[in-house]
Amino acid sequence: MISSATIGLISFNNNSNYFIDGFKGLEMPPVRVVNYNLAGEHFGLFVSAFYGKRRFSLRGWVVGSSVSDFISKRDALQQALDILGGEKTIYFTLANNRQIQINATILGLDFTPIVGGATGAQFQAEFEAAFPFLLSQSENSQNITLSTGGGGKVPPDTMPMALAGDSGGNITVVNNGNGISYPVVRLSGPVTNPQITNETVGKLIRIQLTLAAGEYVDLDFKRKTVTDNLGTNRYSSKSGEWWYIQPGSNVIRFTADGYNASALANVKNRDSYLGL
C-alpha cells in the first residue's frame, strides 16, 4: 500500500538503497476510553472515547554497493532519525497516489544483517506520534470577508417579514478524509471583536480585540494558541470553544462588531485520515 516514503533526506522505494516492505500501527489510531461499572448491575457505561497517541513501526532494508557504502547508507538513516532535531515529518505516497504525512519521534531502530552478506541489513524503526492523524501533504487555504448584507425590511411591513439575503461572510471548507482536522485561522484588521464559527459543528471562537489595518491574530486550533502579529500571546482575549473540521463539508462564518471591506479571515486546513 505504501508506494514510497521520505524521512529527512532519505527516500524509500524509489532507489536501490532504501526500501520499506512492512508497517504496523498505521491502520487506525488507538482509542482511549473512560467507563465505569454500575453498582448492582451486570453491565457498565462508557463515558467517553477519544483517539490517543499512535505507536507504529516501519520495516525495510538498507542496501549498499559495498561494505563501506552500506555503512554510509546506514549512518545516513540513523542521522535522519536523530531525536535531537525533535519530531520528524514522515511523508508517504500510497498506491492510489494519495500523499499524506505524520509527525513522529523515533523510539528505536534495529538492524538485522543479511545472512551471508555484509552489504545490506533489514531494519525495524519504532515511532510514536502524539497527534495520531495522517494529514494531507497539501494545505488548503481560503479567505472569508465580512458579510456585506443581511437584514433590512421590505416596506410596508408584512408578516412574515421579508429579509434581504447576506453576501459573503462564510465559506465551505471540505475535509476529504475520514478523520478530524484542526485549522489555523488568521484574523486580519481593520476589525473589532472578530468571531469565527464552524456552523456545521455548532462552535465558535470570539476574539475581544480591535485590530487596526496591518494587525492580525493567528488561532492555532490544534495547539490552542492565540498569537498576534508581534508574537504576543493574546489567549486572554479569546472566548468560546475550540472547534475542528469534521470529515466532509463544513460551513465556516466570519463575523465582527461592524463591517469593514478590508477585514479578512484566512482558514488553512489539511485533509485528515484515520489510517493508511
Stockholm file with secondary structure:
# STOCKHOLM 1.0

chainA/1-276         MISSATIGLISFNNNSNYFIDGFKGLEMPPVRVVNYNLAGEHFGLFVSAFYGKRRFSLRGWVVGSSVSDFISKRDALQQALDILGGEKTIYFTLANNRQIQINATILGLDFTPIVGGATGAQFQAEFEAAFPFLLSQSENSQNITLSTGGGGKVPPDTMPMALAGDSGGNITVVNNGNGISYPVVRLSGPVTNPQITNETVGKLIRIQLTLAAGEYVDLDFKRKTVTDNLGTNRYSSKSGEWWYIQPGSNVIRFTADGYNASALANVKNRDSYLGL
#=GR chainA/1-276 SS CEEEEEETTEEESSSSSEEEEEEESCSSCCEEEEEEECTTSSCEEEEEEEECCEEEEEEEEEECSSHHHHHHHHHHHHHHTCGGGCSEEEEEEETTCCEEEEEEEEEEEEEEECTTCSSEEEEEEEEEESSCCEEESSCEEEEEECCSCCEEECSSCCSSCCEECCCSSEEEEEECSSSCBCCEEEEEBSEESCEEEETTTTEEEEECCEECBTCEEEEETTTTEEEETTSCBCGGGEEECCCCBCSEEEEEEEECSSCCTTCEEEEEECCEESCC
#=GC SS_cons         CEEEEEETTEEESSSSSEEEEEEESCSSCCEEEEEEECTTSSCEEEEEEEECCEEEEEEEEEECSSHHHHHHHHHHHHHHTCGGGCSEEEEEEETTCCEEEEEEEEEEEEEEECTTCSSEEEEEEEEEESSCCEEESSCEEEEEECCSCCEEECSSCCSSCCEECCCSSEEEEEECSSSCBCCEEEEEBSEESCEEEETTTTEEEEECCEECBTCEEEEETTTTEEEETTSCBCGGGEEECCCCBCSEEEEEEEECSSCCTTCEEEEEECCEESCC
//
